[in-house]
């Protein structure tokens, strides 16, 4: 009797996700959990309250009978109160549509949980909280596409035409049957004329920066200056807001960290390569702000905690991708390293290979961040010295953990300048804009 009461109490603060008509072999994921479903799958039960991330890949059989997955599609769900979310799979569009619910759905699920248990998989209570820190409903509303669904690649819509229009088009010589004299187009313009007229569906793009940003504002996101960080935080501020007593952060600073986590989640779980680029831009900006470390020690302390949760989580837990491979952040620390199982899904992208083969972006950027924090201790005023020293202690802890986990060397302090006052050669990124201009006399 007591056990039944405990189960009823445990189920009072959970939600349910009911998914109908989903074909077998479809890949369904919720947060950090992934399933390849069978014919009896009807949804997921015992989901803790909060914001969750649903992603899926449609499956089909190829000519040789092997299952093939389509592009990954994902969206955030607001399950902040006990509820039953119902969705139905639409075969033609390979997406879910919402089904209407009623007030009695929650009580119905609680009363019939034993009958439904064989059709619903249990939500494994793992470390989704670590990945989703600072992601709020405001973050999701500000960053998600207008159509809510986040695609791993943009969808395209071909130009409308009729059968008569298509029949009137002349077939290029290179497409004639049994044509042997195939030559490349004489120019890029002529080559583009042979491509179909496509345009991107607006709701499938990934606005990982606030809508309405001008080109100048977008460029400022990539500048490595404290002024840029202050400008961004000012843009994220809302009137009448103050510090949060729980986190000691300004709401705008928490929003920026929310975007930092949002970009990492859609990259790691949603297979959205643009998420990696935005996460990289934000980390580069934060790592290249020297004055901000002294002015915003609480913010940088929260950043160190976020980096620990993101990097250490994915360093120990592999994430299954839609092509049956796995990926983790260890590949971002090692030049030319391969993920377990032969390279991982993103190794199929040329741009992913390029960022993997760069001169170790993460070690260089984190070394810059740790160096700025160490230097701030020597320049901070007495009234802020304790906070900056606490920040340095936490940064040193992260540095040691990363060095042990990923077997990399991350300098924890600034190398002293040479006798001539110049910057040591080993601290210069010779492949970036920081590279010095050499003038020959």
C-alpha positions in Angstrom: 0.0 0.0 0.0 2.8 2.4 0.9 4.6 1.4 -2.3 1.5 2.3 -4.4 1.3 5.6 -2.6 4.9 6.4 -3.4 4.4 5.5 -7.1 1.3 7.8 -7.2 3.3 10.6 -5.7 6.1 10.1 -8.1 3.7 10.2 -11.0 2.1 13.4 -9.9 4.9 15.6 -11.2 5.5 14.0 -14.6 4.2 14.3 -18.1 3.4 11.9 -21.0 4.2 12.1 -24.7 1.8 10.0 -26.8 3.0 9.4 -30.4 0.6 7.5 -32.7 1.0 5.9 -36.2 4.8 6.0 -36.0 6.3 3.5 -38.4 8.7 0.9 -37.0 12.5 1.6 -37.2 11.9 5.3 -36.8 14.5 6.9 -34.6 12.9 8.8 -31.7 14.9 10.8 -29.2 13.9 12.8 -26.2 16.7 14.9 -24.6 19.7 12.6 -24.3 17.7 9.4 -24.8 17.4 7.7 -28.2 15.2 4.7 -29.3 14.7 2.9 -32.5 11.1 2.0 -32.1 9.1 -1.2 -32.7 5.5 -1.8 -33.8 4.1 -1.5 -30.2 5.6 1.9 -29.5 3.1 4.5 -28.4 5.1 7.1 -26.6 7.2 8.0 -23.6 6.0 8.1 -19.9 7.3 9.6 -16.6 8.9 12.6 -18.2 10.0 15.1 -15.5 8.6 18.6 -15.7 10.5 21.2 -17.6 11.7 22.0 -21.1 12.5 19.0 -23.2 14.0 18.4 -26.7 12.2 15.9 -29.1 14.0 14.8 -32.2 13.3 12.1 -34.8 14.4 10.6 -38.1 12.0 9.0 -40.6 13.1 5.6 -41.7 12.7 3.8 -45.1 14.1 0.7 -46.7 16.6 1.1 -49.5 16.6 -1.1 -52.7 18.8 -3.7 -50.9 16.4 -3.8 -47.9 18.5 -1.9 -45.4 16.9 0.9 -43.4 17.8 4.4 -44.4 17.2 7.5 -42.2 16.1 10.8 -43.4 17.2 14.3 -42.2 16.8 14.9 -38.5 13.9 17.0 -37.3 13.5 18.4 -33.8 11.6 20.8 -31.6 11.4 21.9 -28.0 8.5 20.9 -25.8 7.1 22.9 -22.8 6.2 20.3 -20.2 6.5 22.6 -17.2 3.3 21.2 -15.7 1.7 17.7 -15.7 0.1 17.1 -19.0 -0.4 14.6 -21.8 1.0 15.8 -25.2 -0.5 13.9 -28.2 1.0 13.8 -31.6 0.3 11.8 -34.7 2.7 10.9 -37.4 1.9 12.1 -41.0 3.5 9.8 -43.5 3.5 12.2 -46.4 5.3 15.0 -44.6 7.3 12.7 -42.3 6.4 15.0 -39.3 4.2 15.0 -36.3 1.0 17.0 -36.0 -0.6 18.0 -32.7 -3.8 16.3 -31.5 -6.3 17.9 -29.2 -6.2 17.0 -25.5 -8.6 17.3 -22.7 -8.5 18.1 -19.0 -9.0 14.5 -18.0 -6.1 13.1 -19.9 -3.7 13.3 -17.0 -6.0 11.5 -14.6 -6.8 8.9 -17.3 -3.1 8.1 -17.7 -2.6 7.8 -14.0 -5.5 5.5 -13.6 -4.4 3.2 -16.5 -0.7 3.4 -16.1 -0.4 -0.4 -15.7 -2.3 -1.1 -19.0 -0.3 1.6 -20.9 3.1 0.6 -19.5 3.8 -2.0 -22.2 3.3 0.6 -24.9 5.2 3.5 -23.4 9.0 3.6 -22.8 10.1 5.0 -19.5 12.1 8.3 -19.5 15.6 7.5 -18.1 16.4 10.2 -15.5 19.8 11.1 -16.8 21.8 14.3 -17.1 19.5 16.4 -19.4 19.5 19.0 -16.7 23.2 19.6 -17.3 22.7 20.2 -21.0 19.6 22.4 -20.7 20.9 24.7 -17.9 19.7 28.3 -18.6 17.4 27.2 -21.5 14.1 28.8 -20.7 10.8 29.3 -22.5 12.1 32.7 -23.4 15.2 31.2 -24.9 13.2 28.7 -27.0 10.7 31.4 -28.2 13.6 33.7 -29.2 15.8 31.2 -31.0 13.6 28.5 -32.5 12.5 28.8 -36.2 9.1 30.3 -36.9 7.7 26.8 -37.7 9.0 25.4 -34.4 10.6 22.4 -36.1 14.4 22.5 -36.3 15.8 20.6 -39.3 19.4 19.2 -39.5 19.5 20.9 -43.0 17.2 23.5 -44.6 14.4 22.2 -46.8 13.9 23.5 -50.3 10.9 24.2 -52.4 11.1 23.9 -56.1 9.7 26.6 -58.4 6.0 25.8 -59.2 5.5 24.6 -62.8 2.9 22.6 -64.8 3.4 19.5 -66.9 3.0 21.6 -70.1 5.8 24.0 -68.9 8.1 21.2 -68.1 7.4 19.5 -71.5 8.3 22.7 -73.3 11.8 22.9 -71.8 14.6 21.6 -74.0 16.6 18.8 -72.5 20.3 19.7 -72.2 22.6 17.7 -74.4 24.5 16.4 -71.4 21.3 14.7 -70.2 20.5 12.9 -73.5 20.4 9.1 -73.2 23.6 7.3 -74.2 25.3 10.7 -74.6 29.1 10.2 -74.5 30.3 13.7 -75.2 29.7 15.2 -71.8 31.6 18.4 -71.2 31.6 20.7 -68.1 29.9 24.1 -68.4 32.1 26.9 -69.7 31.4 29.1 -66.7 29.8 28.9 -63.2 26.9 31.0 -64.5 26.1 28.5 -67.2 26.5 25.7 -64.7 24.0 27.3 -62.3 21.5 27.6 -65.2 21.4 23.8 -65.3 20.4 23.5 -61.7 16.8 23.5 -60.5 15.3 26.8 -59.2 15.1 26.2 -55.4 14.4 28.5 -52.5 14.7 27.8 -48.8 11.5 27.4 -46.8 11.7 30.3 -44.2 10.4 28.1 -41.3 13.3 25.6 -41.7 16.1 28.1 -41.3 18.0 28.4 -38.0 17.9 31.9 -36.5 20.5 31.4 -33.9 20.8 35.2 -33.4 17.8 37.5 -32.6 15.5 38.2 -35.6 15.9 41.6 -37.2 19.7 41.9 -36.6 21.5 44.1 -39.1 24.6 42.9 -40.9 26.6 45.2 -38.6 25.1 43.6 -35.5 25.7 40.1 -36.8 29.3 41.1 -37.5 29.6 42.4 -33.9 28.8 38.9 -32.6 32.1 37.7 -34.1 34.3 40.5 -32.8 36.6 39.6 -29.9 36.2 42.6 -27.6 34.5 43.3 -24.3 32.6 46.1 -25.9 30.9 43.5 -28.1 29.9 41.4 -25.1 28.5 44.5 -23.3 26.6 45.5 -26.4 25.1 42.0 -26.8 24.1 41.8 -23.1 22.5 45.3 -23.4 20.5 44.1 -26.4 19.2 41.1 -24.4 18.1 43.3 -21.5 14.4 43.9 -20.8 13.1 47.0 -19.0 12.6 46.7 -15.2 14.8 43.7 -14.7 17.4 43.3 -12.0 19.7 40.6 -10.8 18.3 37.2 -10.0 18.9 36.3 -6.4 19.2 32.6 -7.2 22.1 32.8 -9.7 23.4 36.4 -9.0 23.3 36.9 -12.7 21.7 39.6 -14.7 18.7 38.2 -16.7 20.4 39.3 -19.9 23.6 37.3 -18.9 21.4 34.3 -18.2 19.8 34.7 -21.6 23.2 34.7 -23.3 24.2 31.5 -21.4 20.8 30.1 -22.5 21.7 30.7 -26.1 25.1 29.1 -25.4 23.4 25.9 -24.2 20.7 26.1 -26.9 23.3 26.1 -29.7 25.2 23.2 -28.2 22.0 21.1 -27.8 20.8 21.5 -31.3 24.3 20.7 -32.6 24.9 17.6 -30.4 21.4 16.2 -30.4 19.7 17.8 -33.4 22.6 17.3 -35.9 22.4 21.0 -36.8 25.8 22.1 -38.0 24.9 25.8 -37.6 24.5 25.1 -33.9 28.2 24.3 -33.7 29.2 27.5 -35.6 27.1 29.7 -33.3 28.4 27.9 -30.1 31.9 28.4 -31.5 31.3 32.1 -32.1 30.0 32.7 -28.6 32.8 30.8 -27.0 35.4 32.7 -29.1 33.8 36.0 -28.1 33.7 35.1 -24.4 37.3 33.8 -24.4 38.6 37.0 -26.0 37.2 39.5 -23.5 39.8 40.5 -21.0 38.1 43.4 -19.2 34.8 41.6 -18.9 36.5 38.9 -16.7 37.1 41.6 -14.1 33.8 43.4 -14.6 31.6 40.2 -14.7 33.2 37.6 -12.5 29.9 36.0 -11.6 29.0 35.6 -15.2 32.3 34.0 -16.1 32.0 31.7 -13.1 28.6 30.5 -14.5 30.3 30.1 -17.9 33.0 27.8 -16.4 30.2 25.7 -14.8 28.4 25.5 -18.1 31.5 24.4 -19.9 32.1 21.7 -17.3 28.5 20.4 -17.8 28.6 20.5 -21.6 32.1 19.2 -22.2 32.4 16.6 -19.4 28.9 15.3 -20.1 29.5 14.5 -23.8 33.1 13.4 -23.1 31.7 10.4 -21.1 28.4 9.7 -22.8 28.3 9.0 -26.6 25.3 10.3 -28.4 23.8 8.0 -31.0 23.1 9.7 -34.4 20.7 8.8 -37.1 23.2 6.8 -39.2 24.0 4.4 -36.4 27.2 6.1 -35.5 28.3 8.0 -32.4 29.8 11.4 -31.6 31.4 13.0 -28.6 33.3 16.2 -27.9 36.6 14.3 -27.6 37.0 14.7 -31.4 37.0 18.5 -31.0 40.1 18.4 -28.8 42.2 16.2 -31.0 43.4 17.1 -34.5 42.2 14.5 -37.0 40.8 12.2 -34.4 37.8 10.0 -35.2 34.8 9.3 -33.1 34.2 5.8 -31.9 32.7 3.6 -34.6 34.4 5.0 -37.6 34.0 8.8 -37.7 30.5 9.7 -36.6 27.7 11.2 -38.6 29.1 14.7 -38.9 32.3 13.3 -40.5 30.2 13.0 -43.6 30.0 16.8 -43.9 33.0 18.4 -45.6 32.6 21.5 -43.3 32.7 19.2 -40.3 35.9 17.6 -41.6 37.3 21.1 -42.0 36.5 22.2 -38.4 37.8 18.8 -37.1 41.1 19.3 -39.0 41.7 22.9 -37.8 44.6 23.5 -35.4 42.6 22.4 -32.4 40.0 25.2 -31.9 38.9 24.2 -28.4 42.4 23.9 -26.8 43.5 27.2 -28.2 40.3 29.0 -27.2 40.1 27.5 -23.8 43.8 28.4 -23.2 43.0 32.0 -24.1 40.0 32.0 -21.7 42.1 30.5 -18.8 44.9 32.9 -19.5 42.5 35.9 -19.3 41.1 34.7 -16.0 44.6 34.2 -14.6 45.7 37.7 -15.7 42.6 39.2 -14.2 43.7 38.1 -10.7 46.8 40.3 -11.0 44.9 43.4 -12.2 41.6 43.3 -10.2 40.9 45.8 -7.6 40.8 44.8 -3.9 37.0 44.9 -3.7 36.6 42.2 -6.4 39.7 40.2 -5.7 37.9 37.5 -3.8 35.3 36.9 -6.6 38.0 36.7 -9.3 40.2 34.4 -7.2 37.2 32.1 -6.7 36.7 32.3 -10.5 40.3 31.3 -11.0 40.0 28.4 -8.7 37.0 27.1 -10.6 38.7 27.6 -13.9 41.7 25.7 -12.8 39.5 22.8 -11.7 37.9 22.7 -15.2 41.3 22.9 -16.8 42.6 19.9 -14.8 39.5 17.9 -15.5 39.7 18.5 -19.3 43.4 17.7 -19.4 42.8 14.4 -17.7 39.7 13.5 -19.7 40.9 14.5 -23.2 44.6 14.2 -22.7 45.4 17.7 -23.9 47.5 20.5 -22.5 45.7 23.7 -21.6 47.9 26.5 -20.3 46.4 27.9 -17.2 48.3 31.2 -17.2 49.7 33.8 -19.5 53.2 33.2 -20.8 55.4 36.1 -19.8 56.4 38.3 -22.7 59.9 38.2 -24.0 62.6 40.7 -23.1 61.6 42.9 -25.9 58.0 43.0 -24.7 56.7 41.0 -27.6 54.2 38.2 -27.5 55.6 34.7 -27.2 55.4 32.8 -30.5 53.6 29.8 -29.0 50.7 32.1 -27.9 50.0 33.3 -31.5 47.3 31.6 -33.6 49.2 31.8 -36.9 46.2 30.7 -38.9 43.8 33.4 -37.7 43.4 37.2 -37.7 45.7 37.3 -34.7 48.7 36.4 -36.8 51.2 39.3 -36.9 52.1 41.1 -40.1 55.7 40.6 -40.9 57.3 43.6 -42.6 60.6 43.0 -44.4 62.9 46.1 -44.5 
